[in-house]
Amino acid sequence: MKVRRSERLIDMTQYLLDHPHDLIPLTFFAARYGSAKSSISEDLAIVKKTFKERGTGFLETIPGAAGGVVFTPSITDEEAQEYIGSLAERLSEEDRLLPGGYVYLSDMLGQPDLLRKVGRIIAAQYLDKKVDAVMTVATKGVPIAQAVSYYLNAPFVIVRRDSKITEGSTVSVNYVSGSSERIEKMELSKRSLKRGSKVLIVDDFMKGGGTVNGMKSLIEEFEAELVGITVFAESKFKGERAIDDYNSLLFVQDVDTSTKTITVVPGNCFDK
């Protein structure tokens, strides 16, 4: 049954948004809507123009018999900066300061709309790089990694600090916690990551960078390649951080333990 153009455009747009980075043949859309490929091409031109103008992402046309279209999600710098600024204001609210200088994030990282936008912002930083896997450590980094992996259309892998029988055989490394300077252990299932994979590390909060550095060591053990590191928030750290090449969305600029107030500003992700 032939579908009207307005209906095609709505359904086609939703399908592309739901299948980022997938190569979708024009013949698929033609059969889906009972329309000629020429009509589908015209519709895709409209979608492409709208995506670009709205900053939603890029729609690339792949020529040839085996070609089609590929949608790559993105976000404009202006929209990303505006959103990160609003998150900085929220994190500067009273009563978010926890013992040890940590910031309470759980309520925010449990909000689907926030995770979708954060995942989109982080993924947009790596549009020019091939990411095979998104890595994080259990447990608070998991929702962020899941959101990022969706927009990159790549699986996410979870590093654990304790053994799980359901993980099978694992690879483990010892690392020095940047904040407590204690020796800790983390491990990852051997089945989670293929040799030579290009890996993006994401995490919720960073102080000394010891946990992230431990994940870097795991990546080396798997003979994989580190693509980049992005943390949702970082805080000031007295001393030398275990890592120095990373992106942060938010930066805890000042902490006043006497009044239990904090000042949060955008991180370094827009400085590069």
Disulfide bonds with the S-S distance in Angstrom:
none
